[in-house]
Amino acid sequence: MSLTRLIYYSLRNPSVSADVPKLIETSIRNNRAMNVTGILHYNKHAFLQVLEGHRAEVSAIYHRITADTRHINIILVECVGVNERMFPYWSMALHEGMDDTTRSVFLRYFGSTKVNPETVGPQELLKALQELSADLKHNLPAESD
Ligand SMILES: Cc1cc2nc3c(=O)[nH]c(=O)nc-3n(C[C@H](O)[C@H](O)[C@H](O)COP(=O)(O)O)c2cc1C
């Protein structure tokens, strides 16, 4: 079965409460059941997400996500076949906020703390998320049960 990696970017919908802890709880439950893994970065402006798994499952979850009113301006950055997962450890990792480390990663890869999907490509997004995920490794035991 083919493994797929999907990357998208969206803006938080300012008129709908995001309730991110609840969102992650639901994501972990659903993704675990569908053998999908990945990472979600959330800050007060935007979401960046990577979903990895078999093509049909990634596609089904992505279609649900695009119908969600908690975000707007959803931009599909890339959806490609891959040989292995880049984020295999979490059903859905959450990296939240814009602390100094995050700000420096954003500035280095995106040239700004706001991602412009017209100028930022999949490689920059993946590298930035990989760096940000290094901070989350201490969550591994709880997530890999
Ligand atoms: C930014 C964002 C990321 C999301 N990521 C996921 C996800 O990885 N997996 C998932 O099942 N739902 C995700 N959701 C939630 C879905 O849009 C949807 O609410 C949920 O899948 C419904 O699940 P339920 O029918 O079990 O309540 C996300 C929503 C948003 C706004």
The ligand as an SDF file (V2000), in Angstrom:
LIG
                    3D

 31 33  0  0  0  0  0  0  0  0999 V2000
   -6.2260   22.6130   11.8980 C   0  0  0  0  0  0  0  0  0  0  0  0
   -7.0230   21.3560   12.0860 C   0  0  0  0  0  0  0  0  0  0  0  0
   -6.3810   20.1140   12.0740 C   0  0  0  0  0  0  0  0  0  0  0  0
   -7.1140   18.9360   12.2420 C   0  0  0  0  0  0  0  0  0  0  0  0
   -6.4570   17.7320   12.1980 N   0  0  0  0  0  0  0  0  0  0  0  0
   -7.1650   16.5870   12.3010 C   0  0  0  0  0  0  0  0  0  0  0  0
   -6.5310   15.3230   12.2130 C   0  0  0  0  0  0  0  0  0  0  0  0
   -5.3030   15.1970   12.0520 O   0  0  0  0  0  0  0  0  0  0  0  0
   -7.3150   14.2130   12.3200 N   0  0  0  0  0  0  0  0  0  0  0  0
   -8.6490   14.2810   12.5150 C   0  0  0  0  0  0  0  0  0  0  0  0
   -9.3030   13.2260   12.5980 O   0  0  0  0  0  0  0  0  0  0  0  0
   -9.2810   15.4610   12.6130 N   0  0  0  0  0  0  0  0  0  0  0  0
   -8.5730   16.6090   12.5300 C   0  0  0  0  0  0  0  0  0  0  0  0
   -9.2150   17.8140   12.6410 N   0  0  0  0  0  0  0  0  0  0  0  0
  -10.6320   17.8240   13.0330 C   0  0  0  0  0  0  0  0  0  0  0  0
  -11.5400   17.5240   11.8720 C   0  0  0  0  0  0  0  0  0  0  0  0
  -11.7380   18.6890   11.1310 O   0  0  0  0  0  0  0  0  0  0  0  0
  -12.8960   16.9960   12.3880 C   0  0  0  0  0  0  0  0  0  0  0  0
  -13.4440   17.9200   13.2990 O   0  0  0  0  0  0  0  0  0  0  0  0
  -12.7540   15.6670   13.0930 C   0  0  0  0  0  0  0  0  0  0  0  0
  -11.9820   14.7780   12.3060 O   0  0  0  0  0  0  0  0  0  0  0  0
  -14.1370   15.0650   13.3490 C   0  0  0  0  0  0  0  0  0  0  0  0
  -13.9490   13.8890   14.0790 O   0  0  0  0  0  0  0  0  0  0  0  0
  -15.1730   13.1690   14.8270 P   0  0  0  0  0  0  0  0  0  0  0  0
  -16.1660   12.8770   13.7630 O   0  0  0  0  0  0  0  0  0  0  0  0
  -14.5390   11.9410   15.4400 O   0  0  0  0  0  0  0  0  0  0  0  0
  -15.6500   14.1620   15.8600 O   0  0  0  0  0  0  0  0  0  0  0  0
   -8.5090   19.0070   12.4550 C   0  0  0  0  0  0  0  0  0  0  0  0
   -9.1450   20.2430   12.4480 C   0  0  0  0  0  0  0  0  0  0  0  0
   -8.4190   21.4150   12.2750 C   0  0  0  0  0  0  0  0  0  0  0  0
   -9.1230   22.7390   12.2960 C   0  0  0  0  0  0  0  0  0  0  0  0
  1  2  1  0
  2  3  1  0
  2 30  2  0
  3  4  2  0
  4  5  1  0
  4 28  1  0
  5  6  2  0
  6  7  1  0
  6 13  1  0
  7  8  2  0
  7  9  1  0
  9 10  1  0
 10 11  2  0
 10 12  1  0
 12 13  2  0
 13 14  1  0
 14 15  1  0
 14 28  1  0
 15 16  1  0
 16 17  1  0
 16 18  1  0
 18 19  1  0
 18 20  1  0
 20 21  1  0
 20 22  1  0
 22 23  1  0
 23 24  1  0
 24 25  2  0
 24 26  1  0
 24 27  1  0
 28 29  2  0
 29 30  1  0
 30 31  1  0
M  END
$$$$
